[in-house]
Amino acid sequence: MPYRVLPGADHLAHEMAGGLIWRNGQDLAPQGVCVCSGARIHAASLRAHLYLTRFQIRPEEAALRQRFGAAFEAYAARVGRWL
């Protein structure tokens, strides 16, 4: 005798397995991998952004302020940091 979760409700199991999740024949594992990969890529880009801001952009801005003074301040007020 086959195992039944809901005796007498085989149509519900078929609707859930065949209609709801697997309606388009899609496997959910690749979608989960994409979500996890996207999260890793986002975290890596955030770390790169923070690293570049701390160790590249701020030191460059300090050097430009020291060398050009008010001219650099006026330029920095007109444009954004990241193009």
Residue, then its C-alpha position, 0 to 999 in steps of 0.5 A: m500500500p503506498y504511503r499517503v500524506l492526506p488519505g483521500a486527497d491525492h488530487l491535492a498532492h498532484e496539484m502541488a507537485g505538478g501544478l504549483i512548483w513544477r508547472n513549467g518544468q523548472d528545477l528550483a536548484p539552479q534558481g537557488v544557486c543563482v540567488c546564492s551566487g548573486a548574494r556572493i557577487h553583491a558582497a564581493s562588489l561591496r567589499a571592493h567598493l569599501y576597499l577602493t574608497r578607503f585605500q584609493i579614493r580618499p588618499e587621492e582626494a587628500a593629495l588633490r586637496q593639498r596640491f590644488g586647494a580651493a580649485f579641487e574643492a570647487y571641482a569636488a562640489r560639482v561632480g560626484r565621487w563615482l562616475 
